[in-house]
């Protein structure tokens, strides 16, 4: 009985610690244009920042890119992945999944790499972007 109570107490303490630990988010923005003449990038970042705070995240970093979503050799995207791999964040927040990329296979691979680091991807338009749902869908198709 004492062991059970101790286990419950330890789990309760663990949950309290986890609840007190603010989740850390990285904001990633991208526009297709070579420059931000209309302030779209700034607007995107402000919306993501508001969404992150509404969701209870502490924003620990942000990166941005100008250019095609077909090109995955982008400095801002690499910076976000490097931060994920070093444990600086718990979540990547993007305007939409298309901001990560326009190549479906490469975008899925990028999100899987983040998930392998324990990082979740969120969008104010799409909610949590999870590969688990897509994997389940493709598993059903292949049966």
Steps between C-alpha positions, in 0.01 A plus 500: 500500500781741588671421169181578309456830685864589435457419129188719484680782683800479264274505194310798640828687558613413147173634354532819705853552369385443142210741545737765639740458209390734224514345156746669265407591145694605193325711237575433133382733223546487124375701206546418132612850402870594489429793735226607741371817333147468644584393856364146457788345692456742789125429508563125491744523793263717707214252447722206595623680810142570610398139433800366695419715802130409479603132506717564807839467330809701581649619169872420513594574140392574149636467150380602159565440135425667170450276200355183358351229717649245261851591615575338836851644514379807690692663786194565717374144465845364586515730803164367624615139456831569678311650795274192507795261495668679792183489711435873501129458423196279544299636209544655159224743406436581135223695325410187303673179398570658160738744672727204578496391139311434180663162430275251681761226553765743627249676725388169652865402551575833671203463736599139578851617588349755738271235649803273551649782713178513703386821329137562410399727212208741536320741270231753588318388182546122529555430870751228582662365185557135581660232288330231711167571330660495155687177582175333610330616180779363278506173697131451422562567130780244484297215656 
